[in-house]
Amino acid sequence: MKRFEDEGAYKYSFYAVLRRGEQVDVKCKSCGGHAFIVVEEDHLAWKCLQCYAHGIQGTEYHYMAKNNCVRCERWFNVEVTDEKKITHKSSHIECPHCGTINHVELHKKPAFQGCYPDIRDGRDPVFDMELYFLDYVRGKVVWAVNREHLNYLISYISADLRVKPGNVPLKTASHSIPAYIKNAKNRELVVRTLTKLQHKTG
């Protein structure tokens, strides 16, 4: 009997994988070959291992004006979205409390806070690239974010006995696996499909 001890919840989410410094494997936009997404400083980047194409996530910024009003002396911290104003280091900002115009320095910070939505339909949420380890079982998509995730799925689905580790709360990594993958009648076909993906090179 094959026994499998599950892992912590969300371990293989897009955000968690990248936060750990690991890569998400995707298909290159240019050649369809093996590419990967990684975190570089304050943005995401993708790089192809075959044709060397690459791209980066354009960093978006928030511009904040914060100061004490020259008239009512109350503190304000407002976001500036006017494109004419954000091209300058400082701008004229109306106090949200009394309406007085203040000349205030603008503070720029990246909108990227290291958190992303998760993968949908086998595509990453930032570059919209198809995952490299992806196939279909009975018309439904089956995918893994990287080789480690692929190995996890094969071990989980092929196990006869699945147990939670003692130190894990209610949810485990298997919580996010779709029901059709866990379904007993699909088990053999899913394992065969995932095993085939293991042999992809690159």
C-alpha positions as CSV (number, residue, x, y, z in Angstrom):
1,M,0.0,0.0,0.0
2,K,1.4,3.4,-1.1
3,R,1.2,5.9,1.8
4,F,1.4,9.6,1.1
5,E,1.8,12.4,3.7
6,D,0.4,15.7,2.4
7,E,2.1,19.1,2.5
8,G,1.1,22.6,3.7
9,A,-1.7,24.5,2.0
10,Y,-0.9,26.7,-1.0
11,K,2.7,25.5,-1.3
12,Y,2.3,25.3,-5.1
13,S,0.4,28.5,-5.6
14,F,1.9,30.9,-8.1
15,Y,2.8,33.4,-5.4
16,A,4.2,30.9,-2.9
17,V,6.5,29.2,-5.5
18,L,8.0,32.6,-6.6
19,R,8.3,33.9,-3.1
20,R,10.5,30.8,-2.2
21,G,12.8,31.8,-5.1
22,E,11.7,28.9,-7.3
23,Q,10.6,29.1,-10.9
24,V,7.3,28.6,-12.7
25,D,7.7,26.7,-15.9
26,V,5.9,28.1,-18.9
27,K,5.8,27.8,-22.7
28,C,7.8,30.5,-24.5
29,K,5.7,33.2,-26.3
30,S,8.2,33.2,-29.2
31,C,9.1,29.5,-29.9
32,G,6.8,27.5,-27.7
33,G,9.8,26.0,-26.0
34,H,10.6,25.7,-22.3
35,A,10.7,29.1,-20.5
36,F,10.4,30.0,-16.8
37,I,9.2,32.9,-14.7
38,V,11.2,34.1,-11.7
39,V,11.3,37.1,-9.4
40,E,14.0,39.7,-10.1
41,E,14.3,42.5,-7.6
42,D,10.9,44.2,-7.5
43,H,9.4,42.6,-10.7
44,L,8.8,39.4,-12.5
45,A,10.7,38.2,-15.5
46,W,10.4,35.3,-18.0
47,K,13.2,33.7,-19.9
48,C,13.3,31.0,-22.6
49,L,15.9,28.2,-22.3
50,Q,15.7,27.5,-26.0
51,C,15.5,30.7,-28.1
52,Y,16.6,33.0,-25.3
53,A,13.6,35.3,-25.7
54,H,12.7,37.1,-22.5
55,G,10.4,39.7,-21.0
56,I,9.8,41.6,-17.7
57,Q,6.7,42.7,-15.9
58,G,6.3,46.5,-16.3
59,T,6.5,48.0,-12.9
60,E,3.5,50.1,-12.0
61,Y,3.9,52.9,-9.4
62,H,1.6,54.6,-6.9
63,Y,2.3,58.3,-6.3
64,M,1.4,59.7,-2.9
65,A,1.3,63.3,-1.6
66,K,1.7,63.5,2.1
67,N,2.3,66.5,4.3
68,N,0.7,68.7,7.0
69,C,-1.6,71.3,5.4
70,V,-0.1,74.9,5.5
71,R,-3.4,76.3,6.7
72,C,-5.3,73.8,8.9
73,E,-2.1,71.9,9.8
74,R,-3.9,68.5,9.6
75,W,-2.0,65.6,8.2
76,F,-3.0,64.2,4.8
77,N,-1.9,61.3,2.6
78,V,-3.6,61.2,-0.8
79,E,-2.9,59.2,-3.9
80,V,-2.1,61.3,-7.0
81,T,-3.4,59.9,-10.3
82,D,-3.3,62.9,-12.6
83,E,-0.7,62.0,-15.2
84,K,0.3,65.7,-15.6
85,K,1.2,65.9,-11.9
86,I,3.1,62.7,-11.5
87,T,5.7,63.7,-14.1
88,H,7.1,66.2,-11.5
89,K,8.8,65.6,-8.2
90,S,6.3,67.9,-6.4
91,S,2.9,69.2,-7.2
92,H,0.0,71.4,-6.1
93,I,-2.3,69.3,-4.0
94,E,-5.6,70.3,-2.5
95,C,-5.9,69.6,1.3
96,P,-8.7,67.0,1.7
97,H,-9.8,68.7,5.0
98,C,-10.0,72.4,4.2
99,G,-9.4,72.7,0.4
100,T,-6.2,74.8,0.7
101,I,-3.7,74.2,-2.1
102,N,-0.4,72.9,-0.8
103,H,2.9,72.5,-2.7
104,V,3.8,68.9,-1.8
105,E,6.6,66.5,-2.8
106,L,5.4,63.3,-4.4
107,H,6.5,59.9,-3.1
108,K,6.8,57.1,-5.7
109,K,6.5,53.4,-4.7
110,P,6.1,50.2,-6.7
111,A,2.5,48.9,-6.9
112,F,4.1,45.4,-6.8
113,Q,3.8,44.1,-3.3
114,G,4.8,40.5,-4.0
115,C,1.3,39.1,-4.2
116,Y,-0.4,37.8,-7.3
117,P,-3.7,36.1,-8.2
118,D,-3.3,32.4,-8.8
119,I,-3.1,30.4,-12.1
120,R,-6.3,30.0,-14.1
121,D,-6.9,27.5,-16.8
122,G,-3.2,26.6,-16.9
123,R,-2.0,30.1,-17.6
124,D,0.1,32.3,-15.4
125,P,-1.7,35.5,-14.1
126,V,1.0,38.0,-15.1
127,F,2.3,37.2,-18.6
128,D,-0.7,35.0,-19.6
129,M,1.7,32.3,-20.7
130,E,0.6,28.6,-20.8
131,L,2.3,26.4,-18.3
132,Y,5.0,24.1,-19.6
133,F,3.7,21.0,-17.7
134,L,0.2,20.9,-19.1
135,D,-2.1,18.4,-20.8
136,Y,-5.7,17.3,-20.9
137,V,-7.6,14.4,-19.3
138,R,-11.1,13.8,-20.7
139,G,-11.2,17.4,-22.1
140,K,-10.1,19.0,-18.8
141,V,-6.8,20.7,-18.2
142,V,-4.2,19.1,-15.9
143,W,-1.1,21.1,-15.0
144,A,1.8,21.6,-12.7
145,V,3.7,24.9,-12.0
146,N,7.1,23.1,-12.0
147,R,8.7,19.7,-11.8
148,E,8.5,19.6,-8.0
149,H,4.7,20.2,-8.2
150,L,4.4,17.6,-10.9
151,N,6.2,15.0,-8.7
152,Y,3.9,16.0,-5.8
153,L,0.7,15.4,-7.9
154,I,1.9,12.0,-9.1
155,S,2.7,10.9,-5.6
156,Y,-0.6,12.2,-4.2
157,I,-2.9,10.8,-6.9
158,S,-1.2,7.4,-7.1
159,A,-1.2,6.9,-3.2
160,D,-3.6,4.4,-1.6
161,L,-3.5,6.1,1.7
162,R,-3.3,9.9,2.1
163,V,-2.6,11.4,5.5
164,K,-2.2,15.0,6.8
165,P,1.0,15.9,8.6
166,G,0.6,16.6,12.3
167,N,1.7,20.2,12.2
168,V,-0.6,21.4,9.3
169,P,-3.9,23.2,9.8
170,L,-7.2,22.2,8.2
171,K,-6.1,22.8,4.6
172,T,-3.3,21.0,2.8
173,A,-1.6,21.4,-0.6
174,S,-4.2,18.9,-2.0
175,H,-7.0,21.3,-1.1
176,S,-6.5,23.2,-4.4
177,I,-6.4,20.1,-6.7
178,P,-9.6,20.0,-8.8
179,A,-12.1,17.3,-8.0
180,Y,-11.9,15.7,-11.5
181,I,-8.2,15.0,-10.9
182,K,-8.9,13.4,-7.5
183,N,-11.8,11.3,-8.9
184,A,-11.0,7.6,-8.6
185,K,-12.3,6.8,-12.1
186,N,-9.7,9.2,-13.6
187,R,-6.9,8.2,-11.3
188,E,-5.0,5.9,-13.7
189,L,-5.4,8.2,-16.7
190,V,-4.3,11.3,-14.7
191,V,-1.2,9.5,-13.4
192,R,-0.3,8.3,-16.9
193,T,-0.7,11.8,-18.3
194,L,1.4,13.4,-15.5
195,T,4.1,10.8,-15.9
196,K,4.3,11.6,-19.6
197,L,4.8,15.2,-18.7
198,Q,7.7,14.2,-16.5
199,H,9.6,13.1,-19.6
200,K,9.4,16.6,-21.2
201,T,13.0,17.9,-21.6
202,G,14.4,21.4,-21.4
